[in-house]
Amino acid sequence: MDLVQLIYASTVSEQFKESDLSVILGSAKQRNNAESVTGILCFNGKNFMQCLEGGRRQVNTIYANILADERHQDAELLTYGPIDKRSYSQWEMGLVPQEALTHSLNLLYTASGQFAPYEMSGASAEQYLRAMRTAIPLL
């Protein structure tokens, strides 16, 4: 099985409700565990940035489901490619909540100092998520 990593950004649509976040996280953890996919999700109330790691077919299928989900819009693939090992092997899906998105980490990777995934290159997005992994306790 080839391991791949996919990082994307998206914006919530009008169909998104605040209660959807816990539903999304719960189903992601369950599905990802069954498919041996790991990752991290950052959310600021408006934008998502998510990293998925696992087998190529499994990651592609999950991303296709995300693209079809009416709660997301303006999805943009930031980076996709093979990896030698996982960065998030302990998490079916870790959530970095809005209040934990710190200005200092945002300033390292964006021009605005705000959580702005559309402003990040693929390499910056990957480094940002790894920094979040070590700096912020996940839910």
N, C-alpha and C positions, 0 to 999 in steps of 0.2 A: 504494500500500500504506500503510495506516495503521499507524504505530508505536505500540506499547503497552508498558507496563511492568507486570509482575505480581510482587508479593512475597508469599511465603507462609512459614509456619512449620509444621514437623511434628516428630513424635517417632518415634524408631526403634521398630519392632515387635519382637516376639520372634523373627521370622524373620530379622532383620538380623544379619549376621555382620560382624566387623571387616574382613574381606577384601572385603566388598561396597562399601566406600567407593571403592576404586580402580576397581572395575568400574563403579560409578555415574558416577564422574568421567570415565572413558575413553569410555563410551558417550554421555555428555552432550556431551563435546567433539566427537565424531564427528557425532552427530545435529544438534547446534546449528550446526556448520559447514555441513552440508548444507542446513539450513533458514534460514541467515542469522540465527540467534538468538544473542544474547550474554548474559552475566550473571556472577554471582558467587554462591558457595555458602559459607556459614559452617556449621561443624559442631563440636560440643563433645563428641562421643561419645554424646550422647543426643538432642539437638535439632538440627534443620536450620533454617536460614533461607536462602532463596534468592531471588534476583532474576532474572527472565527478561525480556529485551527483544527485540522484533522485530515482525514482522507479526502482526496480531490472530489470524488463523487458526493460524499456526504456534505462537504462544505458548499459545493455548487448547488446541491438540492436545497439546502437551508437558505442560501442567498436568493435563489429563485423564489422561494416561499416568501421571503421578506419583500422582494420586489413586487409580488402580487398582493401583499397585505395593504389594504386600503387605509390603514392608520399611518403609513409612511408615504412621503412624497419627495420628489427631487433627490432620489438616491443617487449617490455618486461614488463610484469605486475609486478608492484612494490608492490601494496597492493590492496586488495579488501575485503569489508566486510560491515556489517550492521552499521549504525550510528543512533544516537538518534535525531540529528538535523544537519542541513546543516551548513557548514562553509562559503559558498559563495552564500547565499540566494538572494543577490541583483544583481547577475551577471548571465546573460544567458551564457556568456563566457567572462571573462576578460583576456586580453593579457598583459603579462609582456614582453616588448620588450628587445632586446639584450642589448642595451645601459644601461638599467636599472638594469641589472644583476650585482650586486655589488660584489666586491672582498670580502668585510667583511662578507656578508651573505653567500657567497659561501664557505668561509673558515670555517664557523661554521659547515657546513654539508658535506663537501667533503675533501678528503685528499689533493687534488691538489690546492684548492683555486679557481678553475675554475668551471663554470657551467658544471657539469658532472653527469647527472641523473643516469647513469648506476653504479656510485660509491655509490649511496645512498641506504640504506635499505628502506623498506616501511615506517617505522616510521620516519626516517629522511626526506624522501620525503614529507610526510604529514606536518611535522613541518616546513620545508623549504617553502612550498607553503603558509602556514599560515603566516610565517614571511614576505613573499613577499606581501601578501594581505595587511598587515598593513604598510609596509615600502615604497612601491612603488605605485605611481598613475598609474592606469591601463588605457589602451586605449580601 
